[in-house]
Amino acid sequence: LAQVDPIQLKEEGNKYFQASDYEKAAQSYTQAIKLSKDKALQAVLYRNRAACFLKKEEYAKAASDASRAIDINSSDIKALYRRSQALEKLGKLDQAFKDAQKCATIEPRNKNFQETLRRLGADIQEKLRIQFSTDLRVQKMFEILLDENSEKEKREKAANNLIVLGREEAGAERIFQNNGVSLLLQLIETKNAELILAAVRTLSGMCTGHKARATAILHYLGIDSICMWMSVDNEEISLAVCNLLQTITDCLLGQGKEEQHGKEEAVVLDTKKDLRMITTRLLDMLVSKKVSGQGRDRALNLLNKNIPRKDLKDHDNSRTIFVIDNGLKKILKVVGQIPEMPDCLPLTENTQLTASILLNKLYDDLRCDPERDNYRVICEEYIKSKIDPQNMDKTLHAIQMVSGVLQGPFDLGNKLLGMKGVMEMMVALCGSEREIDQLVAVEALIHASTKLSRATFIISNGVTLLKEIYKKTKNEKIKIRALVGLCKLGSAGGTDYGLRQFAEGSTEKLARQCRKWLCNTSIDARTRKWAVEGLAYLTLDADVKDDFVEDEQALQAMFELAKMSDKTILYSVASALVNCTNSYDTKELVPELVQLAKFSKQHVPEEHPKDKKDFVVKRVKRLLKAGVVSALACMVKADSAILTDQSKELIARVFLALCEDPKDRGTVIAQGGGKALIPLAVEGTDVGKIKASHALAKIAAISNPDIAFPGERVYEVVRPLVSLLNTERDGLQNYEALLGLTNFSGRSDKLRMKIVKEKALPDIENYMFENHDQLRQAATECMCNLVVNKEVQERFVADGNDRLKLVVLLCGEDDEKVQRAAAGALAMLTAAQKKLCSKMTEVTTQWLEILQRLCLHDNMEVQHRGLVITFNLISADKELAKKVVETELLEILTFIGKQEDDPKKQHIINAARDCLTKCMDYGLIKPLSRA
């Protein structure tokens, strides 16, 4: 490159520019700039490269290059004009005007410069007018809002306008420049809920995607004030402030959407200090008695969302380490709270579970054993400090903390169970006469039983302890909690007679008690939650599930509870519904093994009469009538932290059971089932996604897609249906997915294109080879609809494939439905693509015999399609028509064409006559008089 002449490179760049290849032109000028030492030449090269950047719409680069040229020659008129153009595009109208003014001074008669000056002048005036009017509007809005005597309607309108203005970049900047943050702070201090909400939402809009403004607003308001507002006992305000803090955090983490130019970036200081300050204040909120339950939940949610790494490929987990070192004890204090005790911090139903989730996320975010050991040591030391045999109240908190950790990082919880003194204290609590002690002990035993393979102590002692409490307690709250524990241990322990044995032979009686608790709205939600959890286990018994679905009041109470944002309730409701619909996986009992088990005197579970199909169908109908689909649809909308993948799988299983009977699918659609199934088919466990996709296939197979999946939603269903088209899925899943795709492909070309884009064609073609008649038929019918699409037709036209041959041979099948579908596909293909007409006669020697069979078919629909194919062949080419005339097909056409008019088969007679007319037009046959 050193030997290349810069002037030669400049000429080369000019040629590229004239040929509109601005990329290569810019490259040539760049090379020339590197080689040139002549200042005058450099100015020309920068000026020329600026022209390239203008064409490529890279205005910042264009302005920069033009400035370099101007630095060398301040009166370079071309460089000045190009910089003016670039600055105008960047919205810097004042600077653009100055450059244009200089150009007009140098060349006063240049009309182009005069026109640019006029236009820029007008634009600047308009911009000033808008700014002035915006400033006035902002001023007016604040005047209305801060005037206590303003009419309510005026204040509401002003508040909404302010929020909208804050979301627009220009509006947000005008509010910011006009002392708006101070005025918004005044609105917050009015203590009026509506004004506070308007102010906080406006601030959120102003911070969105703008790091510099977000940082300034954070420092002006102060993190302590923001946390104080978030702590108020008003859900709407607390949530709005939480959103504001999340918006600020997003900006500080560099997740803003703005592209900052010039000096603005330099204003923003290092954000790590601010992020650490926010984290510290959120951790302080967790243990403050001044913070409401709502506020505590918001702080936990913000920590959950922003502290652990989003991507484990990112090695920096410093935020998690900081929280563990400075706040782990504070999180443990929250999970160790006991709502029944007088010194309890304000909590909501979800606070402690959210804290457990945070413990789990932090533990999962650690990278090595020393980090995990540090986490464990902090937990152990803090819990040990709370265990005091002389002070049972203090010890209660320690055991409650172990319960909380067991709901989070279970492996760690299991280690904490093995700590000296923990189990002894649990046994002591079980034997205590105080109800609060029994309740905490039962909770700990239940959470310890989650994974029995690890909790060896619980396996050997848990049942005995729970039974003792169950028998001796007079408190029904504790009784039902102990029952849940026994049920949980029974089902998880793998014992066949589990539940009846634990429940002292009275499962139905206990289930009735659970239903009473569930229906009693005067009882607190937490206790009713336990009733649902109990029913989730008890409904494993066939008699219980049958009674339960007959209890309309209990079902409605359960559906109502399902609307609560509670992880345990959602899982329990979904479990109970899986049991009632028998939609769990059942192992097939091999007869020989059953006999062997009986011979060795082992217990063999037998199917309960009420688990037979008739009873299951009856229960499904009862649930549908009670509105189960609406409840499930509501559950699906829950936040991902609450609706786990396991819960999603259970819900998908229930939906599949509800869609089993085609007559019920209309009800499922009407109650929002179609919409609810889509996210279940896309996210969750593999089993859950397959079950949800199968339920979608059942709906798609027989429903009008416009009603079942209105609007754009129908396109989201295609991928789940295509996912069922593989050999790992069973035949019914394949078949119903094909039926659904057939239904879709008959609706619109946009849907056909979506099916093609999802790469479904090869799979559909594979099923056209399938030995199973129904699968082959369904796949062929689907292809019959798809061939209307041009892209699909082109695949048939392309060389080197047997697609057309396959369709022709399928026309010769014995299965009438396969024949009809294949003949329909061939009729459309030969009508749309003339090339396929001649290709059809070359792909197989059997083409003529097959076509003759179609034209003589007993089924009029198949016969008509055969005659249409024949017409397409004759119309395509005179030589092809000659080929047809020289065969027995001419006799068949003549025979059909000569028949008397008959309304029932007139379309067939007319098709044959059209063929004969075309042959006469070619002069291949002479006109014949009909008999």
ZAMARGU-4260 file (C-alpha; in steps of 0.2 Angstrom, whole numbers, plus 5000, padded with zeros to 4 digits):
<rodrens>
0) 5000/5000/5000 | 5015/5012/5003 | 5018/5012/4985 | 5000/5018/4980 | 4998/5036/4975
5) 4986/5046/4986 | 4980/5056/4971 | 4977/5039/4962 | 4967/5033/4977 | 4957/5049/4977
10) 4953/5047/4958 | 4948/5029/4962 | 4936/5035/4976 | 4929/5048/4964 | 4924/5035/4951
15) 4916/5024/4965 | 4906/5039/4971 | 4900/5043/4953 | 4895/5024/4952 | 4885/5026/4969
20) 4896/5014/4978 | 4899/5025/4993 | 4906/5011/5004 | 4921/5008/4992 | 4923/5026/4989
25) 4924/5030/5007 | 4937/5015/5009 | 4948/5023/4995 | 4947/5040/5003 | 4952/5033/5020
30) 4967/5024/5012 | 4972/5040/5003 | 4971/5050/5020 | 4982/5038/5028 | 4996/5040/5015
35) 4994/5059/5011 | 5005/5072/5020 | 4999/5086/5009 | 4987/5097/5020 | 4977/5104/5005
40) 4975/5086/4998 | 4969/5080/5015 | 4956/5093/5016 | 4949/5088/4999 | 4949/5069/5005
45) 4940/5073/5021 | 4927/5084/5012 | 4925/5069/4999 | 4923/5056/5013 | 4910/5068/5022
50) 4900/5067/5006 | 4901/5048/5006 | 4895/5048/5024 | 4880/5059/5020 | 4875/5047/5007
55) 4876/5033/5019 | 4866/5043/5032 | 4880/5042/5045 | 4878/5060/5049 | 4889/5061/5065
60) 4904/5055/5054 | 4900/5067/5040 | 4900/5082/5052 | 4917/5076/5060 | 4925/5074/5042
65) 4919/5091/5036 | 4925/5099/5052 | 4943/5091/5049 | 4942/5099/5031 | 4937/5116/5039
70) 4951/5115/5052 | 4963/5115/5037 | 4954/5128/5026 | 4941/5138/5036 | 4933/5145/5020
75) 4931/5128/5011 | 4913/5131/5005 | 4910/5113/5000 | 4915/5107/5018 | 4905/5120/5026
80) 4889/5116/5016 | 4891/5097/5020 | 4894/5100/5038 | 4878/5111/5038 | 4868/5097/5030
85) 4875/5084/5043 | 4871/5095/5058 | 4853/5098/5051 | 4850/5080/5051 | 4857/5078/5068
90) 4845/5091/5074 | 4858/5104/5078 | 4849/5118/5068 | 4858/5133/5076 | 4875/5126/5071
95) 4869/5121/5054 | 4862/5139/5051 | 4879/5147/5056 | 4888/5136/5043 | 4875/5140/5029
100) 4876/5158/5034 | 4895/5157/5031 | 4892/5149/5014 | 4880/5162/5009 | 4893/5176/5014
105) 4906/5168/5003 | 4894/5166/4988 | 4880/5178/4990 | 4872/5174/4973 | 4871/5155/4976
110) 4852/5151/4976 | 4855/5134/4985 | 4863/5143/5000 | 4849/5156/5001 | 4836/5143/5000
115) 4845/5133/5014 | 4846/5148/5025 | 4827/5152/5023 | 4822/5134/5027 | 4834/5133/5042
120) 4828/5150/5048 | 4810/5144/5047 | 4814/5127/5056 | 4823/5136/5070 | 4808/5148/5073
125) 4796/5133/5073 | 4807/5124/5085 | 4808/5139/5097 | 4789/5141/5095 | 4786/5123/5100
130) 4799/5124/5115 | 4791/5140/5120 | 4773/5133/5119 | 4779/5117/5128 | 4787/5127/5142
135) 4771/5137/5144 | 4761/5120/5144 | 4772/5113/5157 | 4771/5129/5167 | 4752/5129/5165
140) 4751/5110/5170 | 4760/5113/5186 | 4750/5129/5191 | 4734/5118/5189 | 4741/5104/5199
145) 4748/5114/5213 | 4733/5125/5215 | 4722/5117/5228 | 4706/5126/5221 | 4708/5118/5204
150) 4693/5108/5197 | 4696/5089/5199 | 4693/5086/5180 | 4706/5100/5176 | 4719/5092/5188
155) 4716/5075/5181 | 4719/5081/5163 | 4734/5091/5168 | 4741/5075/5177 | 4739/5064/5162
160) 4746/5077/5150 | 4761/5078/5161 | 4764/5059/5161 | 4762/5059/5142 | 4774/5074/5140
165) 4787/5065/5152 | 4787/5050/5140 | 4793/5061/5125 | 4811/5065/5124 | 4808/5084/5120
170) 4794/5085/5133 | 4805/5076/5146 | 4819/5088/5142 | 4808/5104/5144 | 4801/5098/5161
175) 4819/5095/5166 | 4826/5112/5160 | 4811/5121/5168 | 4814/5117/5186 | 4801/5102/5183
180) 4809/5090/5195 | 4808/5102/5210 | 4789/5105/5205 | 4786/5086/5204 | 4793/5084/5221
185) 4781/5097/5227 | 4767/5087/5220 | 4773/5071/5229 | 4774/5081/5245 | 4755/5086/5244
190) 4751/5068/5251 | 4737/5067/5237 | 4738/5049/5230 | 4733/5055/5212 | 4746/5069/5212
195) 4759/5057/5219 | 4755/5044/5206 | 4756/5057/5192 | 4772/5064/5198 | 4781/5047/5200
200) 4775/5041/5183 | 4781/5057/5175 | 4798/5055/5183 | 4799/5037/5176 | 4795/5043/5159
205) 4809/5056/5160 | 4822/5043/5166 | 4818/5030/5153 | 4833/5027/5142 | 4842/5043/5148
210) 4857/5039/5159 | 4862/5057/5163 | 4844/5063/5167 | 4841/5047/5177 | 4857/5050/5188
215) 4853/5069/5190 | 4835/5064/5196 | 4841/5050/5208 | 4853/5063/5216 | 4840/5077/5217
220) 4826/5066/5225 | 4838/5056/5235 | 4837/5037/5237 | 4831/5038/5255 | 4816/5048/5249
225) 4812/5036/5235 | 4813/5021/5247 | 4802/5030/5259 | 4789/5033/5246 | 4790/5014/5240
230) 4787/5009/5259 | 4770/5017/5260 | 4755/5006/5262 | 4747/5010/5246 | 4749/4996/5232
235) 4748/5008/5217 | 4760/5021/5224 | 4772/5008/5230 | 4772/4999/5213 | 4774/5016/5203
240) 4789/5021/5214 | 4796/5003/5212 | 4795/5005/5193 | 4804/5022/5194 | 4818/5014/5204
245) 4819/5000/5191 | 4820/5013/5177 | 4834/5022/5185 | 4843/5005/5189 | 4841/5000/5171
250) 4849/5016/5165 | 4864/5014/5178 | 4866/4997/5172 | 4868/5003/5154 | 4851/4996/5148
255) 4844/5012/5142 | 4838/5014/5124 | 4845/5031/5120 | 4860/5034/5109 | 4870/5049/5117
260) 4880/5061/5107 | 4894/5073/5111 | 4897/5080/5129 | 4881/5072/5137 | 4890/5056/5140
265) 4904/5065/5150 | 4892/5072/5162 | 4888/5054/5168 | 4899/5048/5183 | 4904/5031/5187
270) 4887/5022/5191 | 4894/5008/5202 | 4893/5020/5217 | 4875/5024/5214 | 4870/5006/5211
275) 4879/5001/5227 | 4869/5015/5237 | 4853/5009/5230 | 4856/4990/5234 | 4861/4996/5252
280) 4845/5006/5255 | 4835/4991/5248 | 4843/4979/5260 | 4840/4992/5274 | 4821/4992/5269
285) 4820/4973/5273 | 4822/4975/5291 | 4814/4992/5295 | 4798/4992/5305 | 4793/5008/5296
290) 4792/4999/5279 | 4775/4991/5274 | 4773/4973/5268 | 4770/4980/5251 | 4786/4990/5252
295) 4796/4975/5258 | 4790/4965/5243 | 4795/4979/5231 | 4812/4979/5239 | 4814/4960/5237
300) 4807/4960/5220 | 4820/4974/5214 | 4834/4964/5222 | 4828/4948/5214 | 4828/4956/5197
305) 4844/4966/5198 | 4857/4957/5209 | 4860/4940/5202 | 4868/4939/5184 | 4856/4937/5170
310) 4869/4927/5160 | 4881/4915/5169 | 4893/4918/5155 | 4896/4935/5163 | 4909/4932/5176
315) 4905/4947/5186 | 4895/4942/5201 | 4901/4956/5212 | 4883/4963/5216 | 4878/4946/5223
320) 4894/4945/5234 | 4891/4962/5240 | 4873/4957/5245 | 4878/4941/5254 | 4892/4951/5264
325) 4881/4965/5268 | 4863/4959/5267 | 4861/4940/5269 | 4857/4941/5288 | 4844/4954/5283
330) 4836/4942/5271 | 4837/4928/5284 | 4828/4939/5296 | 4813/4942/5284 | 4811/4923/5281
335) 4813/4920/5300 | 4798/4931/5304 | 4783/4923/5313 | 4767/4932/5308 | 4758/4926/5324
340) 4770/4935/5335 | 4768/4953/5341 | 4786/4959/5336 | 4783/4953/5318 | 4788/4965/5304
345) 4774/4970/5292 | 4772/4956/5279 | 4761/4951/5265 | 4756/4934/5260 | 4771/4933/5248
350) 4785/4942/5257 | 4793/4927/5265 | 4792/4916/5249 | 4799/4930/5239 | 4814/4931/5251
355) 4817/4912/5250 | 4817/4914/5231 | 4830/4928/5233 | 4841/4917/5244 | 4840/4903/5231
360) 4845/4915/5217 | 4859/4922/5226 | 4866/4904/5230 | 4864/4899/5212 | 4874/4914/5206
365) 4889/4909/5216 | 4904/4903/5205 | 4914/4892/5217 | 4915/4882/5233 | 4924/4895/5243
370) 4909/4907/5239 | 4896/4894/5244 | 4905/4890/5260 | 4905/4908/5265 | 4886/4909/5261
375) 4884/4893/5272 | 4895/4900/5286 | 4885/4916/5287 | 4869/4907/5288 | 4875/4894/5301
380) 4882/4908/5312 | 4867/4919/5311 | 4855/4904/5315 | 4866/4898/5329 | 4865/4915/5337
385) 4846/4913/5338 | 4846/4895/5346 | 4843/4897/5364 | 4835/4883/5374 | 4831/4895/5388
390) 4822/4907/5376 | 4809/4898/5365 | 4804/4914/5356 | 4821/4917/5350 | 4823/4899/5345
395) 4807/4899/5335 | 4815/4912/5323 | 4830/4901/5320 | 4819/4886/5315 | 4808/4897/5304
400) 4824/4903/5296 | 4829/4885/5292 | 4811/4883/5285 | 4814/4898/5274 | 4831/4891/5267
405) 4823/4874/5264 | 4811/4884/5252 | 4826/4892/5244 | 4843/4883/5241 | 4837/4866/5247
410) 4854/4858/5248 | 4860/4872/5260 | 4843/4870/5270 | 4847/4851/5272 | 4864/4855/5279
415) 4857/4867/5291 | 4845/4853/5297 | 4860/4844/5302 | 4867/4858/5313 | 4869/4854/5331
420) 4854/4858/5341 | 4842/4861/5326 | 4833/4844/5326 | 4833/4844/5345 | 4824/4861/5345
425) 4812/4854/5332 | 4807/4839/5342 | 4806/4851/5358 | 4794/4862/5348 | 4783/4848/5343
430) 4781/4842/5361 | 4777/4860/5367 | 4760/4865/5373 | 4761/4882/5365 | 4752/4882/5348
435) 4764/4894/5340 | 4778/4882/5344 | 4769/4867/5336 | 4764/4878/5320 | 4783/4883/5317
440) 4788/4865/5320 | 4775/4858/5308 | 4780/4871/5295 | 4799/4866/5296 | 4794/4847/5295
445) 4784/4850/5279 | 4797/4860/5270 | 4810/4847/5276 | 4800/4833/5267 | 4801/4841/5250
450) 4816/4830/5245 | 4815/4815/5256 | 4830/4806/5248 | 4841/4819/5257 | 4831/4822/5273
455) 4835/4805/5282 | 4830/4812/5299 | 4813/4817/5292 | 4810/4800/5284 | 4812/4791/5301
460) 4805/4804/5313 | 4794/4816/5303 | 4778/4805/5302 | 4778/4801/5321 | 4781/4819/5326
465) 4767/4825/5314 | 4755/4812/5320 | 4757/4817/5338 | 4754/4835/5334 | 4739/4830/5324
470) 4731/4820/5338 | 4734/4831/5352 | 4731/4849/5345 | 4715/4857/5348 | 4719/4871/5335
475) 4712/4867/5318 | 4725/4878/5310 | 4739/4867/5316 | 4728/4851/5313 | 4726/4855/5295
480) 4745/4860/5293 | 4750/4843/5301 | 4738/4834/5289 | 4746/4842/5274 | 4763/4837/5281
485) 4757/4819/5283 | 4750/4819/5265 | 4766/4826/5258 | 4777/4813/5267 | 4765/4799/5262
490) 4764/4803/5244 | 4783/4808/5243 | 4788/4792/5253 | 4782/4781/5239 | 4771/4770/5250
495) 4756/4763/5241 | 4744/4764/5255 | 4751/4781/5260 | 4736/4792/5262 | 4723/4781/5270
500) 4736/4774/5282 | 4741/4792/5287 | 4724/4798/5288 | 4718/4784/5300 | 4707/4777/5286
505) 4697/4793/5284 | 4703/4802/5269 | 4685/4808/5264 | 4682/4815/5281 | 4699/4825/5281
510) 4695/4831/5263 | 4678/4837/5269 | 4686/4846/5283 | 4698/4854/5270 | 4684/4859/5259
515) 4675/4868/5274 | 4691/4878/5278 | 4692/4882/5259 | 4674/4889/5258 | 4675/4899/5275
520) 4680/4916/5269 | 4681/4922/5287 | 4697/4912/5289 | 4713/4920/5284 | 4720/4917/5267
525) 4736/4908/5273 | 4726/4895/5282 | 4714/4893/5267 | 4730/4891/5256 | 4735/4876/5267
530) 4717/4868/5264 | 4721/4869/5245 | 4738/4861/5248 | 4730/4847/5258 | 4717/4844/5244
535) 4731/4843/5231 | 4737/4827/5241 | 4720/4821/5246 | 4713/4821/5228 | 4725/4807/5224
540) 4710/4797/5232 | 4697/4793/5219 | 4682/4795/5231 | 4689/4812/5237 | 4691/4819/5219
545) 4673/4813/5214 | 4666/4822/5230 | 4676/4837/5227 | 4670/4841/5209 | 4652/4839/5215
550) 4655/4853/5228 | 4652/4869/5217 | 4656/4880/5232 | 4673/4872/5236 | 4678/4873/5217
555) 4673/4892/5216 | 4683/4895/5232 | 4698/4886/5225 | 4697/4896/5208 | 4695/4912/5218
560) 4711/4908/5228 | 4720/4904/5212 | 4719/4922/5207 | 4731/4926/5222 | 4749/4929/5217
565) 4755/4914/5227 | 4767/4900/5221 | 4761/4887/5233 | 4742/4890/5229 | 4745/4889/5210
570) 4755/4873/5211 | 4742/4865/5223 | 4727/4870/5213 | 4735/4864/5197 | 4740/4847/5206
575) 4722/4845/5212 | 4715/4848/5195 | 4727/4836/5187 | 4721/4823/5200 | 4703/4826/5197
580) 4705/4825/5178 | 4717/4810/5179 | 4729/4819/5168 | 4745/4812/5176 | 4756/4799/5168
585) 4751/4782/5173 | 4762/4767/5172 | 4755/4752/5162 | 4755/4737/5173 | 4762/4721/5165
590) 4751/4707/5169 | 4765/4695/5172 | 4773/4707/5184 | 4757/4709/5193 | 4755/4690/5196
595) 4773/4689/5201 | 4770/4703/5214 | 4755/4694/5221 | 4765/4678/5222 | 4778/4686/5232
600) 4764/4694/5243 | 4768/4712/5238 | 4755/4725/5237 | 4749/4728/5220 | 4739/4745/5217
605) 4722/4741/5208 | 4713/4754/5198 | 4699/4762/5208 | 4681/4760/5200 | 4680/4779/5200
610) 4696/4781/5190 | 4688/4773/5175 | 4685/4783/5160 | 4666/4786/5163 | 4669/4794/5180
615) 4684/4805/5173 | 4673/4811/5159 | 4660/4816/5171 | 4672/4825/5182 | 4679/4835/5167
620) 4661/4840/5162 | 4658/4846/5180 | 4674/4856/5180 | 4670/4864/5163 | 4653/4869/5170
625) 4661/4877/5185 | 4672/4888/5175 | 4689/4879/5177 | 4696/4886/5160 | 4694/4904/5166
630) 4703/4900/5182 | 4717/4892/5172 | 4718/4906/5160 | 4720/4918/5175 | 4734/4907/5183
635) 4744/4907/5166 | 4745/4926/5168 | 4755/4925/5184 | 4772/4931/5186 | 4786/4919/5181
640) 4793/4919/5199 | 4776/4912/5205 | 4771/4902/5190 | 4785/4889/5190 | 4788/4877/5175
645) 4781/4863/5185 | 4765/4872/5188 | 4764/4876/5169 | 4766/4858/5165 | 4752/4853/5177
650) 4741/4867/5169 | 4745/4860/5152 | 4740/4842/5157 | 4723/4849/5163 | 4720/4858/5147
655) 4724/4843/5137 | 4711/4833/5147 | 4698/4847/5145 | 4700/4846/5126 | 4698/4827/5125
660) 4680/4828/5119 | 4678/4838/5103 | 4661/4844/5110 | 4670/4853/5125 | 4682/4862/5114
665) 4670/4877/5110 | 4668/4880/5129 | 4687/4879/5131 | 4689/4893/5117 | 4675/4903/5124
670) 4683/4904/5142 | 4700/4910/5135 | 4708/4893/5134 | 4715/4895/5116 | 4725/4911/5121
675) 4731/4904/5138 | 4738/4888/5129 | 4750/4898/5118 | 4763/4903/5132 | 4762/4886/5139
680) 4767/4878/5122 | 4782/4890/5121 | 4789/4890/5138 | 4791/4877/5152 | 4796/4859/5154
685) 4798/4848/5138 | 4783/4838/5144 | 4772/4853/5148 | 4776/4861/5130 | 4771/4845/5122
690) 4755/4843/5132 | 4750/4861/5128 | 4754/4859/5110 | 4744/4844/5109 | 4729/4853/5117
695) 4732/4867/5104 | 4731/4854/5090 | 4715/4847/5096 | 4707/4865/5096 | 4715/4869/5079
700) 4709/4853/5071 | 4691/4857/5072 | 4689/4875/5076 | 4687/4891/5066 | 4705/4898/5069
705) 4698/4916/5067 | 4687/4913/5083 | 4699/4901/5093 | 4715/4912/5090 | 4709/4929/5084
710) 4720/4942/5076 | 4739/4939/5075 | 4738/4925/5088 | 4735/4912/5075 | 4752/4914/5069
715) 4759/4910/5086 | 4750/4893/5086 | 4759/4886/5070 | 4776/4883/5079 | 4768/4872/5093
720) 4759/4862/5080 | 4774/4859/5069 | 4784/4854/5085 | 4772/4838/5086 | 4777/4833/5068
725) 4792/4821/5073 | 4794/4803/5077 | 4797/4806/5095 | 4778/4811/5097 | 4765/4798/5096
730) 4753/4794/5082 | 4738/4804/5089 | 4749/4819/5092 | 4755/4818/5074 | 4738/4816/5067
735) 4729/4830/5076 | 4744/4842/5073 | 4742/4838/5054 | 4723/4841/5055 | 4726/4858/5064
740) 4739/4863/5050 | 4727/4857/5037 | 4713/4869/5044 | 4726/4883/5045 | 4733/4881/5028
745) 4715/4882/5021 | 4713/4900/5028 | 4725/4911/5020 | 4741/4912/5011 | 4750/4922/5025
750) 4746/4906/5036 | 4753/4895/5022 | 4769/4905/5022 | 4771/4904/5041 | 4769/4885/5040
755) 4783/4885/5026 | 4794/4896/5036 | 4793/4885/5051 | 4800/4871/5040 | 4785/4860/5041
760) 4785/4854/5023 | 4798/4840/5025 | 4789/4833/5040 | 4772/4834/5031 | 4780/4825/5016
765) 4787/4811/5027 | 4770/4808/5034 | 4763/4806/5016 | 4774/4790/5015 | 4767/4784/5032
770) 4760/4766/5032 | 4746/4772/5044 | 4731/4776/5033 | 4725/4791/5044 | 4742/4799/5045
775) 4745/4797/5026 | 4727/4805/5023 | 4730/4819/5035 | 4747/4824/5028 | 4740/4823/5010
780) 4725/4834/5014 | 4737/4846/5022 | 4748/4847/5006 | 4733/4849/4996 | 4730/4865/5004
785) 4748/4871/5005 | 4751/4869/4986 | 4740/4884/4983 | 4756/4894/4989 | 4768/4899/4975
790) 4784/4894/4986 | 4777/4877/4988 | 4773/4875/4970 | 4791/4880/4966 | 4797/4866/4976
795) 4788/4854/4965 | 4794/4862/4950 | 4813/4861/4956 | 4824/4848/4948 | 4830/4833/4958
800) 4815/4829/4969 | 4801/4816/4969 | 4788/4827/4976 | 4777/4826/4961 | 4779/4808/4958
805) 4773/4805/4976 | 4757/4815/4973 | 4754/4806/4957 | 4756/4789/4965 | 4745/4794/4980
810) 4731/4797/4967 | 4732/4779/4963 | 4730/4773/4981 | 4715/4762/4986 | 4711/4774/5001
815) 4697/4785/4994 | 4701/4800/5006 | 4720/4799/5001 | 4715/4798/4983 | 4704/4813/4984
820) 4717/4824/4993 | 4731/4819/4981 | 4720/4822/4966 | 4715/4839/4973 | 4734/4844/4976
825) 4738/4838/4958 | 4724/4847/4950 | 4730/4864/4959 | 4748/4860/4954 | 4745/4857/4936
830) 4733/4872/4935 | 4746/4884/4942 | 4762/4877/4934 | 4762/4872/4916 | 4779/4864/4918
835) 4772/4851/4930 | 4760/4845/4917 | 4774/4838/4906 | 4784/4833/4921 | 4769/4823/4927
840) 4770/4812/4912 | 4788/4809/4915 | 4789/4805/4934 | 4781/4788/4932 | 4775/4776/4919
845) 4759/4773/4928 | 4753/4791/4926 | 4740/4787/4912 | 4733/4772/4921 | 4731/4782/4937
850) 4723/4797/4928 | 4711/4785/4919 | 4706/4778/4936 | 4702/4795/4943 | 4692/4800/4928
855) 4681/4784/4930 | 4680/4785/4949 | 4663/4781/4958 | 4666/4796/4970 | 4661/4811/4960
860) 4673/4823/4969 | 4688/4812/4964 | 4681/4810/4946 | 4679/4829/4944 | 4697/4832/4951
865) 4704/4818/4938 | 4695/4828/4924 | 4702/4844/4929 | 4720/4837/4929 | 4716/4830/4911
870) 4710/4848/4906 | 4726/4855/4913 | 4737/4843/4903 | 4727/4847/4887 | 4728/4866/4890
875) 4746/4866/4894 | 4753/4861/4877 | 4747/4854/4860 | 4760/4840/4861 | 4753/4834/4878
880) 4735/4836/4871 | 4740/4824/4857 | 4747/4812/4869 | 4731/4812/4879 | 4720/4810/4863
885) 4730/4795/4857 | 4725/4785/4873 | 4709/4778/4880 | 4707/4794/4889 | 4699/4801/4874
890) 4685/4787/4874 | 4682/4791/4893 | 4680/4810/4889 | 4669/4806/4875 | 4658/4794/4885
895) 4656/4807/4899 | 4654/4822/4888 | 4640/4814/4878 | 4630/4811/4893 | 4613/4820/4895
900) 4613/4836/4906 | 4611/4831/4924 | 4611/4844/4938 | 4619/4831/4951 | 4634/4828/4940
905) 4634/4843/4928 | 4651/4849/4934 | 4658/4832/4929 | 4650/4832/4912 | 4655/4850/4909
910) 4673/4846/4913 | 4674/4832/4901 | 4666/4843/4887 | 4679/4857/4891 | 4693/4844/4887
915) 4685/4839/4871 | 4682/4857/4866 | 4701/4861/4869 | 4706/4846/4858 | 4694/4852/4844
920) 4702/4870/4845 | 4719/4861/4842 | 4712/4852/4828 | 4716/4835/4835 | 4698/4829/4834
925) 4683/4833/4824 | 4666/4839/4832 | 4655/4825/4837 | 4636/4826/4838 | 4629/4820/4855
930) 4618/4805/4855
</rodrens>
